[in-house]
Amino acid sequence: MPVLALLAACGAGFLWGTGALVVNLLVAQHGFTPENISFWRFAIGSVVLLGIFGKNIHWRLVQPVLGRLTIAGIAMAGYVLCWFLGIERMGAAVPTLIALCLPPVLVTMVAVVRGQEIIDRQLFSVLVAAIIGTILIVFQHGEANTAAGFKNVVIGIAFSLVSAFLYAGFSMTSGRLSKVLGAGQSTTCLTVIATLVMAIFGLFRPLSWPVAVPPQAWFLYLGVVTAALALLAFSWGAAKLSPTTLTVATLLEPLTAVVLSAFILGAQMSHLQLLGGGLLMLSIWVLGKRASTVDS
């Protein structure tokens, strides 16, 4: 079962990686803002999840954890938005590194303090290899904005740090919520809350639906696949994996974006990116073996 949960978490990371390419396309070619994309992504995902799981939600179970659900839903919307705002200030490379590489360290530290994780040489090596692999992938793929200016760099780093802490908190909370409510009900509630949070930005910037067919299809893809399906897989995996394994597995997101860029857009993968991808996949494989050993 832990191996299936690991595959589910990896699947979520893979689907989010495909979404990264779609978001870049919508921003660069169609001029949509990250806030607008994020709102419709969560809104469509909410409709899909409510259609599937809405009738089965047991409100007597939801009520005792409504506070935690609200905080986790805000964190889910917040870490995506802060990551995008960091990228807007200083380019993709540094915010992506902070937002993705810091959470595994944070959740491992908290898990060790809580007694949920025992840090040994193997786990430490896996964590270091995964982070180094991600650094090699992202720094070769993302382009830092060297002309951003000191103020924008500071603001961009601040947004990225907030994103990392919010994602770490969301990762640690979502597993417990899934155990209480089930992955389907938990994901549905979290996505609805995230939609309401993102709707607030409509008071400051209009949240427009695209009129052309290609962007409409991409919005639907983001909502159905990278929100509803990916978040459902993430929640199911979170209920059965340690926080460290969960966050390391979702590091597949940048690797997926790089590989798809190479196959679809003709981008070249460097030797360092290949090395980074190998380190990341090796780390996930070791975590899978580790989970199988613990389960047996």
Secondary structure, DSSP 8 states (H G I E B T S, - for coil): -HHHHHHHHHHHHHHHHHHHHHHHHHHHHH---HHHHHHHHHHHHHHHHHHHHGGG--HHHHGGGHHHHHHHHHHHHHHHHHHHHHHHHHBSHHHHHHHHHHHHHHHHHHHHHHTS----HHHHHHHHHHHHHHHHHHHHHS-B-TTS-HHHHHHHHHHHHHHHHHHHHHHHHHHHHHHHH-HHHHHHHHHHHHHHHHHGGGGTS------SHHHHHHHHHIIIIIIIIHHHHHHHHHTTS-HHHHHHHTTHHHHHHHHHHHHHS-----HHHHHHHHHHHHHHHHHHHHHHHHH-
